[in-house]
Amino acid sequence: MIRLTAALALTVLTTGALAQVGPSTTGRPCSADRALVSARGAVVLSTGQYTYGRFVRDARYCQVDQYPQPAFVPSDDTAQCFVGYRCADGPDDDL
């Protein structure tokens, strides 16, 4: 019983860690935000006090039924910093 409780507690703690939001884009230079997305491929960034988003390097990090759309976020040194892409639902009609 103790092992089951310990395993359940460990699972809950691990799951919570996966849902954490990454660094705030507003406190970092544009180049640092862009480099983070490029290095990790996909990352969740805070874009404001109560807002966040998932940003990807390219279409490989989107689901099959999604396509990449250019994503711009506020950063420390520019109002609209291109960091990569967001995955949008549906077909990409521009292709």
C-alpha positions as CSV (number, residue, x, y, z in Angstrom):
1,M,0.0,0.0,0.0
2,I,2.8,2.4,0.8
3,R,4.5,1.6,-2.5
4,L,1.3,2.4,-4.4
5,T,0.9,5.7,-2.6
6,A,4.5,6.6,-3.3
7,A,4.2,5.7,-6.9
8,L,1.0,7.8,-7.2
9,A,2.6,10.8,-5.5
10,L,5.6,10.6,-7.8
11,T,3.3,10.4,-10.9
12,V,1.4,13.5,-9.8
13,L,4.6,15.5,-9.1
14,T,6.1,14.5,-12.5
15,T,2.9,15.4,-14.4
16,G,2.8,18.8,-12.8
17,A,6.4,19.5,-13.8
18,L,5.5,18.8,-17.5
19,A,2.8,21.5,-17.5
20,Q,5.1,24.4,-16.3
21,V,5.3,27.5,-18.5
22,G,8.8,28.5,-19.7
23,P,10.4,31.9,-19.3
24,S,8.7,35.2,-20.0
25,T,9.3,36.7,-23.4
26,T,8.9,40.2,-22.1
27,G,12.0,40.0,-19.8
28,R,14.4,38.5,-22.4
29,P,15.8,39.9,-25.6
30,C,14.2,38.7,-28.9
31,S,17.3,36.8,-29.9
32,A,17.2,34.7,-26.7
33,D,13.5,33.8,-27.2
34,R,14.1,32.8,-30.9
35,A,17.2,30.8,-29.9
36,L,15.2,28.9,-27.2
37,V,12.5,27.8,-29.7
38,S,15.0,26.9,-32.3
39,A,17.1,24.8,-29.9
40,R,14.2,22.9,-28.3
41,G,11.9,22.6,-31.3
42,A,8.8,23.3,-29.2
43,V,8.4,25.3,-26.1
44,V,5.7,27.0,-24.0
45,L,6.6,30.6,-23.3
46,S,4.9,33.2,-21.0
47,T,3.9,36.2,-23.2
48,G,2.4,38.3,-20.4
49,Q,1.2,38.2,-16.8
50,Y,-1.6,35.7,-17.5
51,T,-0.9,34.6,-21.1
52,Y,1.3,31.9,-22.6
53,G,1.6,30.0,-25.8
54,R,3.3,27.0,-27.4
55,F,5.8,27.9,-30.1
56,V,7.5,25.6,-32.5
57,R,10.5,25.7,-34.8
58,D,8.7,24.2,-37.8
59,A,5.8,22.0,-39.0
60,R,7.4,18.8,-37.7
61,Y,6.4,19.9,-34.2
62,C,2.7,20.3,-35.2
63,Q,0.1,17.6,-35.3
64,V,-0.8,16.0,-38.6
65,D,-4.0,18.1,-39.0
66,Q,-2.2,21.4,-38.1
67,Y,0.0,23.8,-40.0
68,P,2.6,26.4,-38.8
69,Q,1.6,30.1,-38.6
70,P,4.3,32.7,-38.0
71,A,4.3,33.8,-34.3
72,F,5.3,37.1,-32.9
73,V,5.6,37.9,-29.2
74,P,6.6,41.0,-27.2
75,S,10.2,40.9,-26.0
76,D,12.4,43.1,-23.9
77,D,13.9,44.8,-26.9
78,T,11.1,44.7,-29.6
79,A,7.3,44.9,-29.6
80,Q,6.9,42.1,-32.2
81,C,9.6,39.5,-32.1
82,F,9.4,36.6,-34.6
83,V,10.2,33.5,-32.4
84,G,9.0,30.7,-34.8
85,Y,5.5,29.4,-35.4
86,R,2.3,28.4,-33.7
87,C,0.4,25.3,-34.8
88,A,-3.0,26.2,-36.2
89,D,-5.9,23.8,-36.8
90,G,-7.1,22.9,-40.3
91,P,-5.5,22.8,-43.8
92,D,-3.1,25.4,-44.9
93,D,-4.8,26.9,-48.0
94,D,-1.7,28.8,-49.0
95,L,0.2,25.7,-50.0
